[in-house]
Amino acid sequence: MSRRTQIGACAWRISREVANGTPDFNNAKGSLCVSGGITKVTHGFEVEAGQKIFMRDSCGNPMVNVVQNDIEKWVNGEITLCKDDYRIWEILGLTSNIVQAGGNVIGRAHQMAAACGVTARNPVSLELWVPQYDCDQLDSTYPYQRWIFTKAIFTSQGFDLDASPGLPKFLFKAFNNANFGDGPFGDLDTLVTNAITDHALVVLDDTAIPTCSNDYLATPSSAS
């Protein structure tokens, strides 16, 4: 392994999951692979501070002095786009497509949660391909990193319409997923062989970005 610098995100793939995080297999529109269009990706971790426990006895002497470890609960993320696509909103579970005769998607429709209930939303997996540079050129062995958020739930932050490009922004939370297996396309056997079975974020070296049609993809009929 060599030291490399990561810059940007060149491709991303969103794949539907059922409620428990299992990939939504045998779905003609189970995934969407998009080349480019991302302005910025940020991520961080939601941390629960460890409890501080301290007590003195009746003479004022310390009897207990414990600081528990902080706990990482989930991954927080944000994606900002410079190219909008109705299908992205739909596969993230945020909107419904408005479809013309012939199947052309010409719009999106947003439905807010009811006042006394919450609209159910299934998770998705999110994969990003990130270029890796060795000084001034792509790394010769692994020119990309593949970031995999195994179970993510998205919300939209909208965007401004003014005298500058509209930049749709999405927030997400990613959680551990014991049902991800080797992924929606069965191309992550290395997770299984390394017993990576219940994680929220995985980062792997990769040799190439996928060929993206910028359209829906069918997921296979079952896990590999």
VEXDRENNU-418742 format. One record per atom (N, C-alpha, C, CB): x, y, z. Coordinates in steps of 0.02 Angstrom, whole numbers, plus 50000, padded with zeros to 5 digits. Glycine has a CB too. Example, Ala and Ser with C-alpha at 12.3 -4.5 7.8 and 13.67 -1.06 7.14 Angstrom:
2
506604971650390 506154977550390 506604983550390 505654977650452 506424988850354 506844994750357 506455000250394 507044997050286 
END
This chain:
224
500424994050000 500005000050000 500445006250000 499535000050061 500295010949956 500655017249954 500195022849978 500905018749883 500505028449997 500125034250018 499865038049957 500545038950063 499215039849958 498915043149900 498455048749924 498525038049857 498275053049877 497835058649892 497185057749854 498165065449873 496625058349889 495965057549858 495685064349839 495475053849906 495425064749777 495135071049753 494475069649718 495635074649704 493935072349746 493285072149712 492955065349711 493365074449642 492425064849671 492045058649661 491795058649589 491445057949713 491995053549550 491865053549478 491255049649458 492465050849442 491045044949498 490455040949482 490135038649547 490645034849437 489475037449543 489135034849602 488555030449581 488875040649646 488425025549624 487895020649611 487455020049673 488195013749591 486815020949661 486315020449714 485905014149700 485855026849717 485815009949751 485445003649742 484915003049796 485914997549742 484325001149775 483775000549822 483894994649870 483104999549785 483624995449930 483624990049980 482924989350008 484134991450037 482774983450035 482154982650072 482274985250142 481914975150073 481754985050183 481784988550247 482354986250292 481124987650284 482544979850289 483064977350334 483764978150306 482934970150351 483834981550249 484494982750220 484714977650169 484984983050273 484324972450156 484484967650104 484404970950036 484034961250109 484884970049990 484804972949922 484144970749891 485394970949877 483834975249854 483194973949822 483334970249756 482794980649809 483424963749762 483584959649704 482994958949657 483824952749726 483154957349593 482654955949542 482184961949531 482244949749561 482484967749530 482104973949519 482364977149455 482164978849580 481924978049406 482134980749341 482404987749347 481554980649293 482214991349400 482474998149412 482774998349483 481915003449404 483164993149498 483424992549566 484024996649582 483584985549579 484334999649531 484945003449542 484985009149491 485574998949538 485405014049506 485525019649461 486265021349466 485075025849479 486605021049409 487315022649406 487405029249369 487725017049372 487745034049399 487805040749372 488545042549367 487425045949415 488745045049309 489425047249299 489465054849306 489685045149229 489875057249353 489975064349363 489365067649395 490135067649298 489365074349394 488805078249420 488835079949493 488195074649407 489345077549529 489415079049600 489885084949610 489675072849639 489665089749650 490095095449667 490495094049730 489665101749676 490165090949780 490505090049844 490175084349883 490475096649886 490595080549917 490365075349964 490715076550030 490505068149936 490325076750084 490625077150150 490355071350193 490475084050184 490745069350241 490505064250288 490845065250355 490645057050260 490505062850406 490755063150474 490395057950515 490665070250505 490495057950580 490215052750622 489825055850680 490775048250650 489235053150692 488835055250749 489105051850811 488065053450738 489345055850858 489695053150916 489305054650980 490405056150922 489195049551019 488895050151085 489465050451135 488405044151102 489525056051171 490065056851219 490005051751275 490085063951247 490565048951294 490575044151350 490385047551415 491255040851355 490025043951457 489805046751521 490395047351569 489255042451551 490405053051605 490915054151656 490615052651724 491195061451652 490905047951760 490635045751825 491165047151879 490435038051824 490985051451925 491455053251979 491075053752045 491825059851963 491355051152098 491035051552164 491565051652219 490545045552174 491405055552270 491835055852329 491495052452388 492015063152347 491895050052435 491595047452496 491455053252545 492065042252529 491205051652604 491005056852651 491585060952677 490635053852709 492215058652667 492805062352687 493085066652631 493345057652712 492745066352573 492965070352516 493475067052472 493235076752541 493615060552485 494115057152445 493785054152382 494465051552486 494115054552324 493825051452264 493755043952272 494265053052202 493175041352257 493045034152261 492945031052192 492425032852304 492655034852147 492535032452078 492725038052030 491785030152068 493115036351980 493315041251929 493355037551862 493995044751947 492805037551825 492755033651763 492525038251707 492265027651771 492865037851651 492645041251590 492545035851537 493155046751566 491925034751517 491795029651467 491995031951398 491045027851468 492115027151354 492315028751286 491735032151248 492525022351248 491925036851204 491425039551157 491205033951110 491715045551118 490585034551085 490295029451041 490115032650974 489675026151074 490355029750919 490145031850852 489495028250835 490705030350798 488965032050825 488295029050817 488105027850744 487775033450850 488265032550701 488115031750630 488545036750591 487355032750615 488525036250524 488885040950481 488405046350457 489205037150420 488605052550463 488235058150433 488565060050367 488205064250482 488165061250316 488455063050252 488045068450216 488505057050208 488355071450167 488035076650127 488315076350056 488155083750158 487875076450007 488075076549937 487765082649904 487855070049900 488175086549869 487935092249830 488055090949756 488295098849853 487535092049716 487565090649644 487615097149604 486965086649622 487925096549545 487915102049497 487505100149435 488625104149477 487305093849431 486855091549377 486285087749410 487235087049325 485685090249400 485085087349431 484815081749386 484545092749444 484465077049417 484155071549380 483565069149422 484665065649367 482965069249392 482365067149429 482435060149458 481765067549383 482785055749422 482835048749443 483235047949507 483145044549388 483705052549518 484085052249581 483615053249640 484655057549582 483195058349636 482725059649690 482265053649702 482305065949674 482045050549647 481575044949653 481895038949686 481315042949585 482505036949664 482805030949691 483025031949764 483405028749648 483135038149784 483285039549854 482665039149898 483615046449861 482085038249866 481465037649904 481145044249923 481585033749966 481355049749889 481125056349908 480545058849865 481695061149903 480475056349804 479955058849758 479675053049717 480245064249713 479155054649680 478885050149628 479025053149560 478115048949638 479205048849513 479325051249444 478675053049410 479705045949403 478695058149368 478145059749322 478395057549253 477945067449323 478045052849222 478295049449163 477845050949103 478325041849175 478165052649048 477825053848985 477685047148950 478255058548939 477235047248901 477145041348859 477805039548827 476595042648805 477985033148829 478635031048804 479145030248858 478885035948753 478975032248919 479415030948976 479895036548994 479805025048964 479865042148959 480315047648974 480095051249038 480345052648916 480555051749086 480415055149150 480465062649139 480905052749207 479915066249152 479905073449138 479795077649201 479375075049087 479765074549259 479655078549319 479675074249382 478995082249316 479605077449439 479585073949503 479035077049546 480275074349539 478765073049591 478245075249637 478455073549708 477565071949619 478415078549752 478605077749822 477985076949865 479025083849846 478005072049910 477455071249959 477755071850028 477085064449950 477495076450068 477755077450136 477435072450183 477605084650159 477755071250240 477475066850290 476825069750317 477975065650347 476345065350332 475705067650360 475815070550430 475195061850362 475345074750451 475435078250515 475485073450574 474855082950526 475145067850571 475145063250629 475475056650610 474435062150655 475925056650562 476275050550544 476905052150506 475825046050501 477295047050492 477915047950456 477905043450394 478535046150502 478085046350337 478105042450275 478675037450278 478185047050214 478525031050268 479035025850271 479505026650211 478715018750271 480155025450222 480645026050169 481155020550177 480985033050170 481225016350126 481725011050128 482425013950119 481575005750075 482925010650147 483615013050138 483865011350068 484075009950190 484445014150052 484805012549990 485535011450009 484725018249936 485905008049965 486625008049971 486905013349923 486925000949955 487445016449943 487765021749904 488495019949894 487695028649939 488715019849831 489415018549814 489695024449777 489485011949772 490295026549796 490635032149764 491325029849740 490695038249812 491515032049679 492185030549654 492595037049655 492165027649582 493135036849694 493525042849711 494225042149680 493575043749788 494445046849638 495115046449610 495665046949663 495215051949558 496195042949654 496765043049700 497385045049661 496865035949734 497715050349685 498295052949651 498945051549689 498215060449640 499455049849651 500135049449676 500505055449646 500495042549658 500565060749685 500845067149663 500395070149608 501575066249637 500605069849545 500235073349492 499875068649444 500705077749454 499815062249461 499475057549416 499105052249456 499975054349368 498625049149424 498245043849456 498725038249477 497695041149411 498585035249534 498995029749558 498995024149507 498725027149626 499575021249493 499645016349440 499325009649457 500365015349423 499275008049522 499005001549542 498265002049557 499374998849602 498075006749598 497375007749617 497195015049606 497245005549692 496985016849547 496835023949533 496205026549566 496785024949459 495815022149597 495185024349628 495095021049696 494595022749583 494725024449739 494435021549799 493695020549787 494575026049862 493425015349815 492705014149812 492435014749882 492545007049781 492025019849892 491705021049957 491015017849955 491665028649973 490855013950006 490215010350007 489865011850073 490325002649999 489315015450069 488875016450126 488335011050120 488565023850129 488335006250165 487955000050154 487205000750168 488224994650198 487005005850206 486285006650222 486175013950239 486065001950281 485945017750190 485885025050198 485155027150189 486335028750149 484955032150228 484295035250221 484395042650208 483855033950285 484085045150155 484205051850130 483635056550146 484335051750056 483805062950152 483325068450152 483585073850105 483195071250224 483125077750077 483325083150032 483355089750069 482835083649973 483855093750052 483915100550079 483725105850028 484625101750103 483485103649969 483285108449918 483885112249890 482785113249945 483755117949858 484295122049832 484015128949814 484625118849770 484465133749806 484275140649789 484215141449714 484785145649817 483755145749693 483695147749624 483845155149620 482985146149595 484445156849595 484655163749589 485105164349528 485005166249653 485535169349526 485965170449468 486595166249471 486155177849463 486515160049494 487075155349496 486775148349488 487485155949564 487185143349474 486915136649463 486535134049524 487475131749445 485965130749511 485605127349565 485995121149585 484895125549543 486115120349649 486515114849675 486105110649724 487165117449709 485745105649700 485355101449745 485795098149798 484975096049705 485555098249859 485945095549915 485535090249951 486145101149964 485855084649966 485535079150002 485945077350064 485465072849955 485595076350119 485905073850180 485735066550188 485665077950242 486175062750220 486025055750233 486345053450298 486255051350175 486055048250325 486335044650381 486445037450359 485865044950445 487035034750374 487205027850355 487315023650418 487835027650309 487015017750417 487015013450477 487345006750461 486295012350502 487545003150513 487784996350505 487254992250469 487964993150574 487484987650427 487014983550388 487264976350387 486944986350316 486944972150427 487124965050430 486874961150370 486854961950493 486454964250327 486154960650271 486424962850204 485404961550273 486974966550203 487254969050140 487594963550099 487744974550153 487904958650133 488244953150099 488794955550053 487734949150060 488784953149990 489284955449941 488994960549893 489554949449902 488474964049916 488194969649880 487654967849831 488734973049844 487334972949802 486764971749757 486954968449692 486434978249742 487604968749672 487814965649610 488314959949621 488134970949564 488404957849683 488824952149698 489554953149680 488574946149662 489794959449679 490484960749659 490914962949718 490494966149605 490704961249778 491084963149838 491234957049880 490704968349879 491474951749847 491634945549883 492154946649937 491884940249834 492594951649927 493114952949976 492834954750044 493574958449952 492224957650046 491914959050111 491744952650147 491284963350102 491484947750110 491294941450140 491904937550163 490884937250090 492424937250121 493024933450140 493384936550198 493494932850080 493294943050208 493614946350266 493134947150325 493864953250245 492554943850321 492064943950376 491844951050392 492344940650438 491784955250341 491514962050350 490764961450340 491834967250300 490404960450394 489694958450389 489204963350420 489604951750420 489434968350457 488964972750491 489284979550500 488744969750559 489394983150445 489734989450447 489334994750409 490444988850416 489445001050427 489085006550394 489455009350334 488955012150444 490125009550338 490535012550285 491125007950273 490765019650304 491245006450209 491815002550188 492175006450134 491604995350162 492845006850137 493255010150086 493755005150059 493615016450115 493735004049992 494164999149960 494545002349902 493754993149935 495154999949890 495505001849829 495164998449770 496254999849832 495165001849712 494854999149652 495265001249591 494125001649645 495214997149538 495624998349479 495275002549426 495824991749449 494605003249431 494245006849379 493575009149406 494145002549315 493295014249373 492605016249389 492135012249344 492505023949379 491515011249366 491045007349325 490845011249262 490425005449366 490625007549212 490335010749154 489615012349169 490395006149091 489465018749174 488795020949195 488385023049134 488845026649246 487785020549130 487325022549076 486925028749094 486855016749058 487015031249156 486615036749181 485875035249176 486775043249143 485705028949191 485015026649189 484925021149240 484815024149117 484305019149250 484165013649296 484515007249272 483415012549302 484705003149321 484994996549307 484564991249342 485734996249332 484514985549310 484174979849342 484654976449390 483924974749288 484404974749449 484794970849496 484694963449482 484604972649570 485194959349497 485134952149483 484584948949524 485794948549498 484414942849506 483834939549536 483944937449608 483654933449496 484584936649629 484714934649698 485444936149715 484564927049708 485604935149778 486284936149800 486734930949767 486344935749877 487374932649755 487834928049722 488064922749772 488444931749694 
END
